[in-house]
């Protein structure tokens, strides 16, 4: 079976239904794509929770070393890590009951995406969240 992303309307509905996004691999470096995307989404009213070891804070939010360290549940996990890290992130999402997973452009792991879907997680893979939000959902949240 081949992984398929949700359709444009489903993606927009999903983005309108969430508030808190844990960004795995969020860099504190403003030149990095993870920082630019997270800052833009924050500007659209989303709460961004950095998940990155050895970083204390990014974009004014406390950072956590891993998903298991989050003291509260998030609506979605957004991944800016190399594909080989995705299976472990999927297992964390399943264990923590996180209902949505977004794998940014270039983050492709078919087997892990299918595993997440089979566990009931809505998955978007190989798409830029910021671009999808801007193109599919307009500016209003």
C-alpha positions as CSV (number, residue, x, y, z in Angstrom):
1,X,0.0,0.0,0.0
2,X,1.3,3.5,-0.9
3,X,0.9,6.4,1.6
4,X,-1.4,9.2,0.5
5,X,-1.7,12.6,2.1
6,X,-5.2,13.9,3.0
7,X,-6.8,16.1,0.4
8,X,-6.6,19.9,0.5
9,X,-9.9,20.4,2.2
10,X,-9.0,17.9,4.9
11,X,-5.6,19.5,5.5
12,X,-7.2,22.9,5.8
13,X,-9.9,21.6,8.2
14,X,-7.1,19.9,10.3
15,X,-5.1,23.1,10.5
16,X,-8.1,25.1,11.5
17,X,-8.9,22.6,14.3
18,X,-5.5,22.8,16.1
19,X,-3.8,25.3,18.3
20,X,-0.6,23.7,19.7
21,X,2.1,22.3,17.5
22,X,5.2,20.5,18.9
23,X,8.0,21.1,16.4
24,X,10.6,18.3,16.6
25,X,14.0,19.6,15.4
26,X,13.1,23.3,15.8
27,X,16.4,25.3,15.4
28,X,17.0,28.5,17.3
29,X,18.9,29.7,14.1
30,X,16.6,32.2,12.2
31,X,18.3,31.1,8.9
32,X,17.0,27.5,9.3
33,X,13.7,26.5,7.6
34,X,12.4,25.0,10.9
35,X,12.7,28.4,12.5
36,X,11.1,30.3,9.6
37,X,8.2,27.9,9.3
38,X,7.6,27.8,13.1
39,X,7.8,31.6,13.4
40,X,5.3,32.0,10.5
41,X,2.9,29.6,12.0
42,X,3.3,31.3,15.4
43,X,2.4,34.5,13.6
44,X,-0.8,32.9,12.4
45,X,-1.8,32.3,16.0
46,X,-0.5,28.8,16.6
47,X,1.4,28.0,19.8
48,X,4.7,26.5,18.9
49,X,6.4,24.1,21.3
50,X,10.1,23.5,20.5
51,X,11.3,19.9,20.9
52,X,15.1,19.8,20.7
53,X,17.7,18.6,23.2
54,X,20.2,21.1,24.6
55,X,18.1,24.1,23.7
56,X,16.3,26.1,26.4
57,X,14.0,28.3,24.4
58,X,13.0,29.1,20.9
59,X,10.5,31.8,19.8
60,X,9.8,32.7,23.4
61,X,8.7,29.1,24.3
62,X,10.4,26.7,26.6
63,X,12.1,23.8,24.7
64,X,11.8,20.2,25.6
65,X,14.3,17.4,24.8
66,X,11.7,15.0,23.5
67,X,8.0,14.5,23.1
68,X,7.8,12.4,26.3
69,X,9.0,15.4,28.3
70,X,6.1,17.6,27.3
71,X,4.0,18.4,30.4
72,X,0.8,18.8,28.3
73,X,-0.7,17.2,25.2
74,X,-0.2,18.9,21.9
75,X,-2.6,18.9,18.9
76,X,0.0,18.1,16.3
77,X,3.7,17.1,15.9
78,X,5.6,18.8,13.1
79,X,8.9,17.1,12.2
80,X,12.1,18.7,10.9
81,X,14.4,15.7,11.4
82,X,16.1,13.3,8.9
83,X,13.8,10.5,7.7
84,X,15.7,7.8,9.8
85,X,14.4,9.5,13.0
86,X,10.7,9.3,11.9
87,X,9.9,5.7,13.1
88,X,10.9,6.6,16.7
89,X,8.9,9.9,16.5
90,X,5.9,7.9,15.3
91,X,6.2,5.4,18.2
92,X,6.3,8.4,20.6
93,X,3.2,9.9,19.0
94,X,1.3,6.6,19.2
95,X,2.3,6.1,22.9
96,X,1.4,9.6,23.8
97,X,-1.9,9.6,21.9
98,X,-1.0,12.5,19.6
99,X,-3.6,12.6,16.9
100,X,-1.8,14.4,14.1
101,X,1.7,14.2,12.5
102,X,3.2,16.5,9.9
103,X,6.4,15.5,8.1
104,X,7.9,18.6,6.4
105,X,9.2,18.7,2.9
106,X,11.9,16.2,2.4
107,X,11.0,14.2,5.5
108,X,9.7,11.0,3.8
109,X,9.3,7.6,5.5
110,X,6.5,5.6,3.9
111,X,6.6,2.7,6.4
112,X,6.5,5.0,9.4
113,X,3.7,7.1,7.9
114,X,1.6,4.0,7.2
115,X,2.3,2.8,10.8
116,X,1.1,6.1,12.2
117,X,-2.1,6.0,10.0
118,X,-2.8,2.4,11.0
119,X,-2.6,3.7,14.7
120,X,-5.3,6.3,13.9
121,X,-3.0,9.3,13.5
122,X,-3.7,11.8,10.7
123,X,-0.5,12.1,8.7
124,X,0.7,14.7,6.2
125,X,4.1,13.9,4.6
126,X,6.6,15.8,2.4
127,X,4.7,19.1,2.6
128,X,5.6,22.5,4.1
129,X,3.0,23.3,6.8
130,X,3.4,27.1,6.3
131,X,3.0,26.8,2.5
132,X,0.0,24.5,2.9
133,X,-1.7,26.8,5.4
134,X,-1.1,29.9,3.3
135,X,-2.2,28.2,0.0
136,X,-5.1,26.1,1.3
137,X,-6.5,28.0,4.3
138,X,-5.9,31.7,3.6
139,X,-4.7,34.0,6.3
140,X,-7.6,33.6,8.8
141,X,-7.5,31.0,11.5
